[in-house]
Amino acid sequence: MNERFRFYTNIIALQTIMRKEILRFMRIWSQTLLPPAITMSLYFVIFGKFIGSQINHIDGYSYIQYIVPGLIMMSIMTNAYANTASSFFLTKFNKSIEEMLVSPMNNIVILLGFMLGGTIRGLAVGIIVILVSFLFTHVPIYHPLIILNTAILAAMVFSLGGLINAIYAKRFDDISFIPTFVLTPLTYLGGVFYSIKQLPPIWQSISLCNPVLAIVDTFRYGLLGISDLNIYIGFSVIGMLLASMFFWAWLLLQKGVGIKV
C-alpha cells in the first residue's frame, strides 16, 4: 500500500512539474515560440532562397530542401536546452529547488519533470519550424518514425544538457556560456548547412567527432531519405549521450551540487 501510494504521489509530482514548465513557456509564447519561427524564416530566405539559388543540388535535392532538416533540428536542440537551463536556474535562484529536494519527491521525478518540460518546448518549436518550412519549399517525409524518435531523443539530450549547465551555473550569465562557446559551434559545424562529403578528408574525419552531426544526419535521413552516416550510428550516439547525461544530472541532484546560488 505504501509503495503504491508513493508511486501515485510521484506521478502527481511529475505531472505538476511538467505542467508548470509547459505553462511557463506558453505564458510567454511571444518570447519562446515566436522568435524561433522568425529566425528560421530568415534562414530560409537568406540561405535557402538567396544563397541557395546559387548552389548546385546536393544528393538530388535543392539547397533549401537540404538544409530544412538541419534547421528544424537546430531549433529543437537550442530551445530544449534554453528552456531547462533558464527554468532550473530560476528555481535555484528563487530557492524553491530546496523545497523540492527535501520533499518526499524522488530526485528522478524532479529530473524527469524538468527534462520533459524542455523536451516539449523543443518539439513545439520544431513543429512550428516544420510548418514554416512548408511556406518556402516542398519537404518530403520518408520515415516518420525516425523523424519522431530522433526529435524526441535529441530534445531530451539537450534538455538534460541545459539542466546540467544550470546546476553548475552560479550566475545567470553562466547559462549562456555553453550555448555560445560550445553548442553554437557544434551546431554550425554539424552538417546543418552542408554535407561532410564536400569537406576535405581531414575535416571529414574531424567532423565525425561531432555528436551533433550524427543527430542532424539521422534526422535528415528521416525527412529526405539521405544521410552521410549510418543511421544506426546516429541512434547509438544519441542513446549513449542520453544515458550518460541522465546519470550525470541525477548524480548531481543526489549530491546537491550547485544548489545554493
PyRosetta script that sets phi, psi and omega in degrees:
from pyrosetta import init, pose_from_sequence

init()
pose = pose_from_sequence("MNERFRFYTNIIALQTIMRKEILRFMRIWSQTLLPPAITMSLYFVIFGKFIGSQINHIDGYSYIQYIVPGLIMMSIMTNAYANTASSFFLTKFNKSIEEMLVSPMNNIVILLGFMLGGTIRGLAVGIIVILVSFLFTHVPIYHPLIILNTAILAAMVFSLGGLINAIYAKRFDDISFIPTFVLTPLTYLGGVFYSIKQLPPIWQSISLCNPVLAIVDTFRYGLLGISDLNIYIGFSVIGMLLASMFFWAWLLLQKGVGIKV")
pose.set_psi(1, -44.5)
pose.set_omega(1, 179.4)
pose.set_phi(2, -64.0)
pose.set_psi(2, -39.2)
pose.set_omega(2, 178.9)
pose.set_phi(3, -65.0)
pose.set_psi(3, -41.2)
pose.set_omega(3, 179.1)
pose.set_phi(4, -66.1)
pose.set_psi(4, -41.3)
pose.set_omega(4, 178.6)
pose.set_phi(5, -62.7)
pose.set_psi(5, -43.0)
pose.set_omega(5, 179.2)
pose.set_phi(6, -64.0)
pose.set_psi(6, -37.7)
pose.set_omega(6, 179.1)
pose.set_phi(7, -63.5)
pose.set_psi(7, -47.9)
pose.set_omega(7, -178.2)
pose.set_phi(8, -66.4)
pose.set_psi(8, -37.4)
pose.set_omega(8, 178.3)
pose.set_phi(9, -66.0)
pose.set_psi(9, -36.4)
pose.set_omega(9, 177.1)
pose.set_phi(10, -67.9)
pose.set_psi(10, -36.7)
pose.set_omega(10, 177.0)
pose.set_phi(11, -64.0)
pose.set_psi(11, -43.6)
pose.set_omega(11, 178.7)
pose.set_phi(12, -63.4)
pose.set_psi(12, -41.1)
pose.set_omega(12, 178.5)
pose.set_phi(13, -63.1)
pose.set_psi(13, -41.8)
pose.set_omega(13, 178.8)
pose.set_phi(14, -62.8)
pose.set_psi(14, -44.4)
pose.set_omega(14, 178.6)
pose.set_phi(15, -62.6)
pose.set_psi(15, -37.4)
pose.set_omega(15, -179.4)
pose.set_phi(16, -66.0)
pose.set_psi(16, -45.7)
pose.set_omega(16, 179.5)
pose.set_phi(17, -64.3)
pose.set_psi(17, -43.3)
pose.set_omega(17, 179.7)
pose.set_phi(18, -63.3)
pose.set_psi(18, -43.1)
pose.set_omega(18, 179.4)
pose.set_phi(19, -62.4)
pose.set_psi(19, -39.9)
pose.set_omega(19, 178.0)
pose.set_phi(20, -62.6)
pose.set_psi(20, -43.5)
pose.set_omega(20, -179.0)
pose.set_phi(21, -65.7)
pose.set_psi(21, -41.4)
pose.set_omega(21, -179.8)
pose.set_phi(22, -67.5)
pose.set_psi(22, -45.4)
pose.set_omega(22, 179.0)
pose.set_phi(23, -63.3)
pose.set_psi(23, -31.3)
pose.set_omega(23, -178.8)
pose.set_phi(24, -62.1)
pose.set_psi(24, -50.4)
pose.set_omega(24, -177.7)
pose.set_phi(25, -82.1)
pose.set_psi(25, -22.6)
pose.set_omega(25, 176.7)
pose.set_phi(26, -74.7)
pose.set_psi(26, -31.7)
pose.set_omega(26, -179.7)
pose.set_phi(27, -65.1)
pose.set_psi(27, -32.3)
pose.set_omega(27, 179.2)
pose.set_phi(28, -114.8)
pose.set_psi(28, 47.9)
pose.set_omega(28, -175.4)
pose.set_phi(29, -58.4)
pose.set_psi(29, -29.2)
pose.set_omega(29, -179.9)
pose.set_phi(30, -69.0)
pose.set_psi(30, -15.6)
pose.set_omega(30, 177.7)
pose.set_phi(31, -105.8)
pose.set_psi(31, -19.5)
pose.set_omega(31, -175.0)
pose.set_phi(32, -109.4)
pose.set_psi(32, -34.8)
pose.set_omega(32, -176.5)
pose.set_phi(33, -106.9)
pose.set_psi(33, -33.3)
pose.set_omega(33, -177.7)
pose.set_phi(34, -73.5)
pose.set_psi(34, -45.7)
pose.set_omega(34, -178.8)
pose.set_phi(35, -56.3)
pose.set_psi(35, -42.7)
pose.set_omega(35, 178.1)
pose.set_phi(36, -60.4)
pose.set_psi(36, -36.1)
pose.set_omega(36, 179.1)
pose.set_phi(37, -64.2)
pose.set_psi(37, -42.1)
pose.set_omega(37, 179.4)
pose.set_phi(38, -67.9)
pose.set_psi(38, -44.7)
pose.set_omega(38, -179.7)
pose.set_phi(39, -60.7)
pose.set_psi(39, -45.9)
pose.set_omega(39, -179.2)
pose.set_phi(40, -68.1)
pose.set_psi(40, -31.8)
pose.set_omega(40, 175.7)
pose.set_phi(41, -62.0)
pose.set_psi(41, -40.0)
pose.set_omega(41, 177.6)
pose.set_phi(42, -65.6)
pose.set_psi(42, -39.5)
pose.set_omega(42, 176.2)
pose.set_phi(43, -59.9)
pose.set_psi(43, -44.9)
pose.set_omega(43, -179.0)
pose.set_phi(44, -63.7)
pose.set_psi(44, -40.5)
pose.set_omega(44, -178.9)
pose.set_phi(45, -69.3)
pose.set_psi(45, -51.2)
pose.set_omega(45, -173.2)
pose.set_phi(46, -74.3)
pose.set_psi(46, -54.9)
pose.set_omega(46, -176.5)
pose.set_phi(47, -79.2)
pose.set_psi(47, -40.0)
pose.set_omega(47, -175.9)
pose.set_phi(48, -75.4)
pose.set_psi(48, -51.7)
pose.set_omega(48, -174.9)
pose.set_phi(49, -85.5)
pose.set_psi(49, -56.0)
pose.set_omega(49, -173.7)
pose.set_phi(50, -71.2)
pose.set_psi(50, -56.2)
pose.set_omega(50, -178.2)
pose.set_phi(51, -79.7)
pose.set_psi(51, -39.8)
pose.set_omega(51, -176.7)
pose.set_phi(52, -61.8)
pose.set_psi(52, -29.3)
pose.set_omega(52, 179.8)
pose.set_phi(53, -66.9)
pose.set_psi(53, -18.2)
pose.set_omega(53, -179.5)
pose.set_phi(54, -96.8)
pose.set_psi(54, -0.5)
pose.set_omega(54, -176.0)
pose.set_phi(55, -108.2)
pose.set_psi(55, 138.8)
pose.set_omega(55, 178.3)
pose.set_phi(56, -66.4)
pose.set_psi(56, 162.4)
pose.set_omega(56, 178.0)
pose.set_phi(57, -62.3)
pose.set_psi(57, 148.8)
pose.set_omega(57, 177.6)
pose.set_phi(58, -116.7)
pose.set_psi(58, 117.2)
pose.set_omega(58, -179.9)
pose.set_phi(59, 52.3)
pose.set_psi(59, 37.2)
pose.set_omega(59, 175.5)
pose.set_phi(60, 88.1)
pose.set_psi(60, 1.2)
pose.set_omega(60, 179.9)
pose.set_phi(61, -116.0)
pose.set_psi(61, 149.5)
pose.set_omega(61, 173.5)
pose.set_phi(62, -66.0)
pose.set_psi(62, 160.5)
pose.set_omega(62, -176.3)
pose.set_phi(63, -61.4)
pose.set_psi(63, -40.6)
pose.set_omega(63, -179.1)
pose.set_phi(64, -64.8)
pose.set_psi(64, -36.7)
pose.set_omega(64, 176.2)
pose.set_phi(65, -66.6)
pose.set_psi(65, -38.1)
pose.set_omega(65, -177.3)
pose.set_phi(66, -65.4)
pose.set_psi(66, -36.3)
pose.set_omega(66, -176.3)
pose.set_phi(67, -85.8)
pose.set_psi(67, -10.4)
pose.set_omega(67, -179.0)
pose.set_phi(68, -56.4)
pose.set_psi(68, -50.9)
pose.set_omega(68, -179.7)
pose.set_phi(69, -58.9)
pose.set_psi(69, -40.4)
pose.set_omega(69, -179.6)
pose.set_phi(70, -65.2)
pose.set_psi(70, -40.8)
pose.set_omega(70, 179.9)
pose.set_phi(71, -68.5)
pose.set_psi(71, -37.6)
pose.set_omega(71, 177.0)
pose.set_phi(72, -63.4)
pose.set_psi(72, -48.0)
pose.set_omega(72, -178.7)
pose.set_phi(73, -66.7)
pose.set_psi(73, -36.6)
pose.set_omega(73, 177.8)
pose.set_phi(74, -61.2)
pose.set_psi(74, -41.0)
pose.set_omega(74, 179.1)
pose.set_phi(75, -68.0)
pose.set_psi(75, -37.8)
pose.set_omega(75, 178.3)
pose.set_phi(76, -63.8)
pose.set_psi(76, -48.3)
pose.set_omega(76, -175.9)
pose.set_phi(77, -65.3)
pose.set_psi(77, -47.8)
pose.set_omega(77, -176.4)
pose.set_phi(78, -67.3)
pose.set_psi(78, -37.1)
pose.set_omega(78, -179.1)
pose.set_phi(79, -76.4)
pose.set_psi(79, -35.5)
pose.set_omega(79, 174.8)
pose.set_phi(80, -63.4)
pose.set_psi(80, -41.9)
pose.set_omega(80, 179.0)
pose.set_phi(81, -64.2)
pose.set_psi(81, -50.0)
pose.set_omega(81, -175.6)
pose.set_phi(82, -63.1)
pose.set_psi(82, -38.0)
pose.set_omega(82, -177.5)
pose.set_phi(83, -62.9)
pose.set_psi(83, -50.1)
pose.set_omega(83, -176.8)
pose.set_phi(84, -70.0)
pose.set_psi(84, -39.2)
pose.set_omega(84, -178.8)
pose.set_phi(85, -61.7)
pose.set_psi(85, -49.0)
pose.set_omega(85, -177.6)
pose.set_phi(86, -71.8)
pose.set_psi(86, -40.6)
pose.set_omega(86, -177.4)
pose.set_phi(87, -65.8)
pose.set_psi(87, -46.5)
pose.set_omega(87, -177.9)
pose.set_phi(88, -69.2)
pose.set_psi(88, -37.0)
pose.set_omega(88, 178.8)
pose.set_phi(89, -64.8)
pose.set_psi(89, -40.6)
pose.set_omega(89, 177.6)
pose.set_phi(90, -64.9)
pose.set_psi(90, -33.8)
pose.set_omega(90, 176.2)
pose.set_phi(91, -65.1)
pose.set_psi(91, -39.5)
pose.set_omega(91, 174.4)
pose.set_phi(92, -64.9)
pose.set_psi(92, -46.3)
pose.set_omega(92, -176.2)
pose.set_phi(93, -62.0)
pose.set_psi(93, -37.7)
pose.set_omega(93, -179.7)
pose.set_phi(94, -83.4)
pose.set_psi(94, -1.0)
pose.set_omega(94, 179.1)
pose.set_phi(95, 69.3)
pose.set_psi(95, 6.9)
pose.set_omega(95, -179.0)
pose.set_phi(96, -75.5)
pose.set_psi(96, -18.1)
pose.set_omega(96, 177.9)
pose.set_phi(97, -66.3)
pose.set_psi(97, -30.7)
pose.set_omega(97, 179.4)
pose.set_phi(98, -64.9)
pose.set_psi(98, -38.4)
pose.set_omega(98, 178.0)
pose.set_phi(99, -65.6)
pose.set_psi(99, -37.1)
pose.set_omega(99, 179.7)
pose.set_phi(100, -68.3)
pose.set_psi(100, -38.8)
pose.set_omega(100, -176.7)
pose.set_phi(101, -72.5)
pose.set_psi(101, -30.9)
pose.set_omega(101, -179.8)
pose.set_phi(102, -88.2)
pose.set_psi(102, -6.5)
pose.set_omega(102, 178.2)
pose.set_phi(103, -76.5)
pose.set_psi(103, 168.0)
pose.set_omega(103, 177.5)
pose.set_phi(104, -67.2)
pose.set_psi(104, -6.3)
pose.set_omega(104, -178.7)
pose.set_phi(105, -63.9)
pose.set_psi(105, 134.3)
pose.set_omega(105, 178.8)
pose.set_phi(106, -70.3)
pose.set_psi(106, 144.8)
pose.set_omega(106, 179.1)
pose.set_phi(107, -61.4)
pose.set_psi(107, -29.4)
pose.set_omega(107, 177.7)
pose.set_phi(108, -65.6)
pose.set_psi(108, -33.4)
pose.set_omega(108, 177.6)
pose.set_phi(109, -65.0)
pose.set_psi(109, -43.9)
pose.set_omega(109, 177.3)
pose.set_phi(110, -60.4)
pose.set_psi(110, -46.3)
pose.set_omega(110, -179.1)
pose.set_phi(111, -61.2)
pose.set_psi(111, -47.1)
pose.set_omega(111, -179.6)
pose.set_phi(112, -64.6)
pose.set_psi(112, -39.3)
pose.set_omega(112, -178.4)
pose.set_phi(113, -60.6)
pose.set_psi(113, -49.7)
pose.set_omega(113, 179.6)
pose.set_phi(114, -68.3)
pose.set_psi(114, -40.4)
pose.set_omega(114, -179.1)
pose.set_phi(115, -62.9)
pose.set_psi(115, -46.5)
pose.set_omega(115, -178.2)
pose.set_phi(116, -69.2)
pose.set_psi(116, -32.2)
pose.set_omega(116, 175.8)
pose.set_phi(117, -61.9)
pose.set_psi(117, -46.2)
pose.set_omega(117, 177.0)
pose.set_phi(118, -65.6)
pose.set_psi(118, -36.9)
pose.set_omega(118, 179.3)
pose.set_phi(119, -62.6)
pose.set_psi(119, -43.4)
pose.set_omega(119, -179.0)
pose.set_phi(120, -65.0)
pose.set_psi(120, -40.5)
pose.set_omega(120, 177.0)
pose.set_phi(121, -64.4)
pose.set_psi(121, -43.4)
pose.set_omega(121, 178.9)
pose.set_phi(122, -59.3)
pose.set_psi(122, -44.0)
pose.set_omega(122, 179.7)
pose.set_phi(123, -67.6)
pose.set_psi(123, -37.5)
pose.set_omega(123, 178.4)
pose.set_phi(124, -61.7)
pose.set_psi(124, -44.5)
pose.set_omega(124, 178.1)
pose.set_phi(125, -66.0)
pose.set_psi(125, -38.9)
pose.set_omega(125, 178.2)
pose.set_phi(126, -59.7)
pose.set_psi(126, -41.7)
pose.set_omega(126, 178.2)
pose.set_phi(127, -63.7)
pose.set_psi(127, -41.6)
pose.set_omega(127, 178.6)
pose.set_phi(128, -61.5)
pose.set_psi(128, -43.4)
pose.set_omega(128, -178.8)
pose.set_phi(129, -67.0)
pose.set_psi(129, -37.2)
pose.set_omega(129, 176.0)
pose.set_phi(130, -60.1)
pose.set_psi(130, -45.3)
pose.set_omega(130, 179.3)
pose.set_phi(131, -63.6)
pose.set_psi(131, -38.6)
pose.set_omega(131, 177.7)
pose.set_phi(132, -64.3)
pose.set_psi(132, -39.8)
pose.set_omega(132, -178.3)
pose.set_phi(133, -62.7)
pose.set_psi(133, -30.6)
pose.set_omega(133, 178.8)
pose.set_phi(134, -63.8)
pose.set_psi(134, -21.8)
pose.set_omega(134, 179.2)
pose.set_phi(135, -75.3)
pose.set_psi(135, -18.3)
pose.set_omega(135, -174.3)
pose.set_phi(136, -110.8)
pose.set_psi(136, -26.8)
pose.set_omega(136, -177.6)
pose.set_phi(137, -160.5)
pose.set_psi(137, 166.8)
pose.set_omega(137, 174.0)
pose.set_phi(138, -83.2)
pose.set_psi(138, 128.1)
pose.set_omega(138, -179.0)
pose.set_phi(139, -116.9)
pose.set_psi(139, 108.1)
pose.set_omega(139, 177.1)
pose.set_phi(140, -72.0)
pose.set_psi(140, 153.2)
pose.set_omega(140, 178.2)
pose.set_phi(141, -126.2)
pose.set_psi(141, 101.4)
pose.set_omega(141, -174.6)
pose.set_phi(142, -86.1)
pose.set_psi(142, -42.9)
pose.set_omega(142, -174.0)
pose.set_phi(143, -132.4)
pose.set_psi(143, 86.0)
pose.set_omega(143, -176.0)
pose.set_phi(144, -57.6)
pose.set_psi(144, -38.4)
pose.set_omega(144, -178.5)
pose.set_phi(145, -66.6)
pose.set_psi(145, -38.5)
pose.set_omega(145, 177.3)
pose.set_phi(146, -66.0)
pose.set_psi(146, -41.2)
pose.set_omega(146, 177.3)
pose.set_phi(147, -58.4)
pose.set_psi(147, -50.5)
pose.set_omega(147, -176.9)
pose.set_phi(148, -63.5)
pose.set_psi(148, -48.1)
pose.set_omega(148, -177.8)
pose.set_phi(149, -64.5)
pose.set_psi(149, -43.0)
pose.set_omega(149, -179.9)
pose.set_phi(150, -64.4)
pose.set_psi(150, -42.7)
pose.set_omega(150, -179.2)
pose.set_phi(151, -63.0)
pose.set_psi(151, -45.6)
pose.set_omega(151, -178.3)
pose.set_phi(152, -65.6)
pose.set_psi(152, -48.6)
pose.set_omega(152, -177.4)
pose.set_phi(153, -64.7)
pose.set_psi(153, -41.7)
pose.set_omega(153, 179.0)
pose.set_phi(154, -65.0)
pose.set_psi(154, -40.8)
pose.set_omega(154, 177.7)
pose.set_phi(155, -62.2)
pose.set_psi(155, -39.5)
pose.set_omega(155, 177.8)
pose.set_phi(156, -63.8)
pose.set_psi(156, -44.7)
pose.set_omega(156, -179.0)
pose.set_phi(157, -59.2)
pose.set_psi(157, -48.7)
pose.set_omega(157, -176.1)
pose.set_phi(158, -77.1)
pose.set_psi(158, -24.8)
pose.set_omega(158, 172.1)
pose.set_phi(159, -65.5)
pose.set_psi(159, -41.2)
pose.set_omega(159, 175.4)
pose.set_phi(160, -65.3)
pose.set_psi(160, -37.6)
pose.set_omega(160, 177.0)
pose.set_phi(161, -60.9)
pose.set_psi(161, -41.1)
pose.set_omega(161, 176.9)
pose.set_phi(162, -64.5)
pose.set_psi(162, -37.3)
pose.set_omega(162, 178.4)
pose.set_phi(163, -65.1)
pose.set_psi(163, -45.3)
pose.set_omega(163, 178.9)
pose.set_phi(164, -62.6)
pose.set_psi(164, -42.7)
pose.set_omega(164, 176.9)
pose.set_phi(165, -58.2)
pose.set_psi(165, -43.9)
pose.set_omega(165, -178.9)
pose.set_phi(166, -67.5)
pose.set_psi(166, -33.8)
pose.set_omega(166, 179.3)
pose.set_phi(167, -63.8)
pose.set_psi(167, -43.0)
pose.set_omega(167, -178.2)
pose.set_phi(168, -79.6)
pose.set_psi(168, -22.9)
pose.set_omega(168, -175.0)
pose.set_phi(169, -64.6)
pose.set_psi(169, 134.5)
pose.set_omega(169, 177.1)
pose.set_phi(170, -103.5)
pose.set_psi(170, -23.4)
pose.set_omega(170, 176.4)
pose.set_phi(171, -131.2)
pose.set_psi(171, 161.5)
pose.set_omega(171, -178.9)
pose.set_phi(172, -63.0)
pose.set_psi(172, -31.1)
pose.set_omega(172, 179.0)
pose.set_phi(173, -64.5)
pose.set_psi(173, -24.5)
pose.set_omega(173, -176.5)
pose.set_phi(174, -67.8)
pose.set_psi(174, -24.6)
pose.set_omega(174, -177.1)
pose.set_phi(175, -78.3)
pose.set_psi(175, -7.8)
pose.set_omega(175, 176.9)
pose.set_phi(176, -97.0)
pose.set_psi(176, -6.7)
pose.set_omega(176, -176.9)
pose.set_phi(177, -67.3)
pose.set_psi(177, -51.9)
pose.set_omega(177, -177.7)
pose.set_phi(178, -64.1)
pose.set_psi(178, -46.9)
pose.set_omega(178, 177.3)
pose.set_phi(179, -58.5)
pose.set_psi(179, -36.9)
pose.set_omega(179, -176.0)
pose.set_phi(180, -75.8)
pose.set_psi(180, -46.1)
pose.set_omega(180, -170.9)
pose.set_phi(181, -101.5)
pose.set_psi(181, -10.9)
pose.set_omega(181, -179.9)
pose.set_phi(182, -122.3)
pose.set_psi(182, -57.4)
pose.set_omega(182, -173.3)
pose.set_phi(183, -65.2)
pose.set_psi(183, -46.8)
pose.set_omega(183, -178.4)
pose.set_phi(184, -62.5)
pose.set_psi(184, -48.6)
pose.set_omega(184, 177.0)
pose.set_phi(185, -60.0)
pose.set_psi(185, -42.2)
pose.set_omega(185, 179.8)
pose.set_phi(186, -63.2)
pose.set_psi(186, -36.6)
pose.set_omega(186, -179.6)
pose.set_phi(187, -69.2)
pose.set_psi(187, -47.8)
pose.set_omega(187, -178.1)
pose.set_phi(188, -69.0)
pose.set_psi(188, -25.3)
pose.set_omega(188, 177.7)
pose.set_phi(189, -98.4)
pose.set_psi(189, 13.9)
pose.set_omega(189, -176.0)
pose.set_phi(190, -102.8)
pose.set_psi(190, 25.4)
pose.set_omega(190, 175.9)
pose.set_phi(191, 80.0)
pose.set_psi(191, 17.9)
pose.set_omega(191, 178.7)
pose.set_phi(192, -67.7)
pose.set_psi(192, -42.4)
pose.set_omega(192, -173.2)
pose.set_phi(193, -108.3)
pose.set_psi(193, 2.4)
pose.set_omega(193, -177.4)
pose.set_phi(194, -158.3)
pose.set_psi(194, 164.5)
pose.set_omega(194, 173.1)
pose.set_phi(195, -95.8)
pose.set_psi(195, 138.4)
pose.set_omega(195, -178.8)
pose.set_phi(196, -67.7)
pose.set_psi(196, -13.5)
pose.set_omega(196, 175.8)
pose.set_phi(197, -65.0)
pose.set_psi(197, -20.7)
pose.set_omega(197, -179.5)
pose.set_phi(198, -82.8)
pose.set_psi(198, -7.7)
pose.set_omega(198, -176.4)
pose.set_phi(199, -91.0)
pose.set_psi(199, 156.5)
pose.set_omega(199, 172.2)
pose.set_phi(200, -62.1)
pose.set_psi(200, 155.0)
pose.set_omega(200, -176.6)
pose.set_phi(201, -51.8)
pose.set_psi(201, -41.3)
pose.set_omega(201, -178.3)
pose.set_phi(202, -64.1)
pose.set_psi(202, -39.0)
pose.set_omega(202, -179.9)
pose.set_phi(203, -76.4)
pose.set_psi(203, -26.8)
pose.set_omega(203, 173.2)
pose.set_phi(204, -63.4)
pose.set_psi(204, -42.7)
pose.set_omega(204, 179.6)
pose.set_phi(205, -65.2)
pose.set_psi(205, -40.2)
pose.set_omega(205, 178.8)
pose.set_phi(206, -66.7)
pose.set_psi(206, -39.1)
pose.set_omega(206, -178.9)
pose.set_phi(207, -63.4)
pose.set_psi(207, -29.6)
pose.set_omega(207, -179.3)
pose.set_phi(208, -65.1)
pose.set_psi(208, -17.9)
pose.set_omega(208, 177.9)
pose.set_phi(209, -82.5)
pose.set_psi(209, -7.2)
pose.set_omega(209, -178.3)
pose.set_phi(210, -88.6)
pose.set_psi(210, 112.6)
pose.set_omega(210, -178.3)
pose.set_phi(211, -65.0)
pose.set_psi(211, -26.2)
pose.set_omega(211, 179.3)
pose.set_phi(212, -63.6)
pose.set_psi(212, -33.6)
pose.set_omega(212, 178.5)
pose.set_phi(213, -59.5)
pose.set_psi(213, -44.5)
pose.set_omega(213, -179.5)
pose.set_phi(214, -63.3)
pose.set_psi(214, -38.7)
pose.set_omega(214, -179.7)
pose.set_phi(215, -68.0)
pose.set_psi(215, -49.3)
pose.set_omega(215, -178.8)
pose.set_phi(216, -62.9)
pose.set_psi(216, -42.1)
pose.set_omega(216, -177.2)
pose.set_phi(217, -66.8)
pose.set_psi(217, -37.8)
pose.set_omega(217, 177.7)
pose.set_phi(218, -66.2)
pose.set_psi(218, -41.2)
pose.set_omega(218, 178.4)
pose.set_phi(219, -66.2)
pose.set_psi(219, -38.3)
pose.set_omega(219, 178.0)
pose.set_phi(220, -63.5)
pose.set_psi(220, -36.6)
pose.set_omega(220, 177.0)
pose.set_phi(221, -63.3)
pose.set_psi(221, -39.3)
pose.set_omega(221, 178.8)
pose.set_phi(222, -62.5)
pose.set_psi(222, -39.4)
pose.set_omega(222, -178.9)
pose.set_phi(223, -81.5)
pose.set_psi(223, -53.8)
pose.set_omega(223, -170.5)
pose.set_phi(224, -100.9)
pose.set_psi(224, -14.6)
pose.set_omega(224, -179.2)
pose.set_phi(225, 79.2)
pose.set_psi(225, 14.9)
pose.set_omega(225, 178.2)
pose.set_phi(226, -127.8)
pose.set_psi(226, 152.6)
pose.set_omega(226, 178.3)
pose.set_phi(227, -161.6)
pose.set_psi(227, 153.4)
pose.set_omega(227, 175.8)
pose.set_phi(228, -87.9)
pose.set_psi(228, -22.9)
pose.set_omega(228, -177.8)
pose.set_phi(229, -119.1)
pose.set_psi(229, 161.4)
pose.set_omega(229, 173.5)
pose.set_phi(230, -68.4)
pose.set_psi(230, 130.4)
pose.set_omega(230, -176.0)
pose.set_phi(231, -65.5)
pose.set_psi(231, -24.9)
pose.set_omega(231, 177.5)
pose.set_phi(232, -67.7)
pose.set_psi(232, -32.3)
pose.set_omega(232, 173.8)
pose.set_phi(233, -65.3)
pose.set_psi(233, -41.8)
pose.set_omega(233, 178.9)
pose.set_phi(234, -60.0)
pose.set_psi(234, -47.8)
pose.set_omega(234, 179.6)
pose.set_phi(235, -66.8)
pose.set_psi(235, -33.6)
pose.set_omega(235, 177.3)
pose.set_phi(236, -64.8)
pose.set_psi(236, -43.0)
pose.set_omega(236, 178.7)
pose.set_phi(237, -63.1)
pose.set_psi(237, -45.9)
pose.set_omega(237, 179.6)
pose.set_phi(238, -62.0)
pose.set_psi(238, -42.9)
pose.set_omega(238, -179.2)
pose.set_phi(239, -63.2)
pose.set_psi(239, -42.5)
pose.set_omega(239, 179.3)
pose.set_phi(240, -66.7)
pose.set_psi(240, -40.6)
pose.set_omega(240, 177.7)
pose.set_phi(241, -63.2)
pose.set_psi(241, -43.9)
pose.set_omega(241, -178.6)
pose.set_phi(242, -62.9)
pose.set_psi(242, -46.8)
pose.set_omega(242, -178.0)
pose.set_phi(243, -64.9)
pose.set_psi(243, -45.7)
pose.set_omega(243, -176.7)
pose.set_phi(244, -68.5)
pose.set_psi(244, -41.2)
pose.set_omega(244, -178.3)
pose.set_phi(245, -73.3)
pose.set_psi(245, -33.2)
pose.set_omega(245, 175.9)
pose.set_phi(246, -63.3)
pose.set_psi(246, -46.2)
pose.set_omega(246, 179.5)
pose.set_phi(247, -64.5)
pose.set_psi(247, -40.2)
pose.set_omega(247, 179.0)
pose.set_phi(248, -61.8)
pose.set_psi(248, -48.1)
pose.set_omega(248, -179.7)
pose.set_phi(249, -64.2)
pose.set_psi(249, -40.9)
pose.set_omega(249, 178.8)
pose.set_phi(250, -63.6)
pose.set_psi(250, -41.5)
pose.set_omega(250, 179.7)
pose.set_phi(251, -63.2)
pose.set_psi(251, -40.2)
pose.set_omega(251, 179.0)
pose.set_phi(252, -64.4)
pose.set_psi(252, -40.4)
pose.set_omega(252, 177.8)
pose.set_phi(253, -67.6)
pose.set_psi(253, -39.3)
pose.set_omega(253, 179.5)
pose.set_phi(254, -61.9)
pose.set_psi(254, -39.6)
pose.set_omega(254, -178.5)
pose.set_phi(255, -85.7)
pose.set_psi(255, -9.2)
pose.set_omega(255, 179.7)
pose.set_phi(256, 71.5)
pose.set_psi(256, 29.0)
pose.set_omega(256, -179.1)
pose.set_phi(257, -67.7)
pose.set_psi(257, 133.9)
pose.set_omega(257, 172.6)
pose.set_phi(258, 66.4)
pose.set_psi(258, 20.4)
pose.set_omega(258, -177.1)
pose.set_phi(259, -73.6)
pose.set_psi(259, -37.8)
pose.set_omega(259, -180.0)
pose.set_phi(260, -83.7)
pose.set_psi(260, 136.0)
pose.set_omega(260, 178.7)
pose.set_phi(261, -106.6)
pose.dump_pdb("model.pdb")
